[in-house]
Amino acid sequence: MCSQARKTLMTSPKTVLITGTSSGIGLAAAIGAARAGWTAIATMRDTGKAEALLNAAAEAGVADRIKVKRLDVTDSAGITACLDEVVAEHGGLDALVNNAGAAQVGTIEQCSVDDVRVAMEVNFFGVVAVTRAALPHLRASQGRVITVTSVGGVVGQPFNEAYCAAKFAVEGFMQSLSPVAATVGVDVSVVEPGAVASEFVANLGLDVPALLTAAGPYAPALEAYITRTQESFGSAQTPAEAAAPVVDALTAARPPFRIQTSQWARDFVATTLADLDGSAVQNLTGSWVR
């Protein structure tokens, strides 16, 4: 990216659109971005759930830099309308943070293919659709795409087949897009949280006894998995801790492709990855398009 374009990005008023901001990492990222001087377009599927964000913004003294908008990442027409509105109101878009997602617990023999499609629609195709719609604006601003994935996008985990499949797909999509986007001045990064104490887990609304009853031959394995997961969330990061690297990626001169949010996450993904920050793959594939 040319130095003048980067200088423009860092000194002009900056606007970031963040998906899934009603709670958890998305809410914390919106507050963090506003504190860092950005105008944060905080989107959510149901704006009736904006109270927690607005209260946090007021408490942080950044209410004037938080703009709440409705956005359902599975609604193509709504995505286009939202982005057009943002660009009209703010003169452009400098960054996109893909954060919206939905968890799903279950193994494939006891989930329908439609259940898997729903998980892919929100967690993968929603990311693809919003990114595609944002890219023309990000090319114009020499901006960046930051996508909150998961350590589950690197290490497949029991009873999370659909969720991990979607997150693996997102990581592959973004890793493939990154060197291409770089040729037109757009940085692409993924942020990989581990366990985060947020409403993302609570929103699953799991009826554990019912799940175990329905699990049949998988019940012992599911019970062990649920017990282990509940224990791991006792030492989970806070949403603010997990969101801090997202804000760092917004403000860095040149963020790495792959970012873990904790030492635990780095150690966990290292069981699969030797190239922790993604630079080896990016250097390799980047040479294919330079």
Secondary structure, DSSP 8 states (H G I E B T S, - for coil): --HHHHHHHHHS--EEEES--SSHHHHHHHHHHHHTT-EEEEEES-GGG-HHHHHHHHHHT-GGGEEEEE--TT-HHHHHHHHHHHHHHHS---EEEE-------B-GGGS-HHHHHHHHIIIIIHHHHHHHHHHHHHHHHT-EEEEE--GGGTS--TTBHHHHHHHHHHHHHHHHHHHHHHTTT-EEEEEE---B-SHHHHTT---HHHHHHHTGGGHHHHHHHHHHHHHHGGG-B-HHHHHHHHHHHHHSSS--SEEESSHHHHHHHTTT-S-TTSHHHHHHHHHH--
